[in-house]
Amino acid sequence: MTTFAQRACLGLLLLFCFHSAPALAQWKADKPIRIIVPWSAGGSTDQTTRVLAAELEKALGQPITVLNQPGASGSIGTQNVLDAPRDGYTFAAGAAKDLGVYKLLGMLDTRIQDWHLYLAVAHVAVVSVNAKLPYRNMGELLKAMRARPGEFRVATAGINSSGHSAMQAIARIAQVQVQQLSYDGGRTAVLATVAGDADVTTQLAADQISYFKAGSLRPLAVVSQFPLQIEGYGQIEPLAKTLSGFSDPPNYFGLFIPKGVPPRMIAALDRVWDEKIARSKDLQDYATKHGAMFAPSRGDMALAQAMPAVRAYAWAQHAAGRTKMSPASLGIPEPKP
């Protein structure tokens, strides 16, 4: 016969097992979820998010609404997620890099470590010109930019966007000066270039591919050390071919949830990410067709993948005098040369 102490210990053991990690994963959504995209509709963030929303709807069994709330380089929509109840029913979408520099730029009082990260794909920027312009390769464009400093109009989704950071890196390394024209999203910036309101865009490949195929934009270089093969179009040469030694860390996109939501919800979403999103054929197909890299990750692994882009952009902005403090004061080490 067991003693009272033995029975008590057995009860505590059963209680511990009941509340262990597998049990935490039993959270089930009981109302619709909303995902706030802090950029305009139709751009790369919006595209990626809508693929993810469709996959999560099937896995979580609840409707998911995607809301576009553009403005202030992504900070307005992201602030709205921070202001929402921490109940696990409001997600943010975007590039992980942005979360890492909002506070540095004085836009939002948040750091990347304040969020649960769920990454899906890595997008790359492409330097393209309006097809009516004469430039056939990156060397010709840079030569013209050097000959006419400050004249070329470059359309991007504004400060903190992938296109803006790509153009900053190019300008610094190639020693050129341009006019930066800001729009409320990548698609809008690309359309401005197609219309001739801008000469160049450096937005993500996913924002531009349909215009490459239509012949209204001419891609000159992918902002990378590697070429980009686009299904149904062909290969785009890497910027490193023109600017020797150029490199740019991948920019990862996905969904973000502020810390402070119920742990059971995070445990459940972790499981969905591992079992469903990491194996999603629809997401893989999207990446293949839009010049992106299929790269699902979460948690500490996601943070490690995102930090090289955060470091590179944070210190580039600091060198340009646009930061409110040193990146080092926020624990962002300077990239090694």
Protein Blocks (a to p, Z undefined) as FASTA:
>chain_A
ZZfklmmmmmmmmmmmmmmmklmmmpccfbdcddddfbdehiaklmmmmmmmmmmmmmno
pacdddddeeehhlmmmmmmmmpccehpacceddfklmmmmmmnomagcdfklpccddfb
dcdddddddfkbmbfbfklmmmmmmmmghkaccddebehiaklmmmmmmmmmnopadddd
ddfbfklmmmmmmnopambdcbdfklmmmmmmnopaccfbdcdfbdcddehibccddfkl
mmghiacddddddddddehiafklmmmmmmmmmmmmmmmmklmmmmmmnopacdddehjl
lmmmmmmmmmmmmmmmmmnopafbdfklnopacddZZ
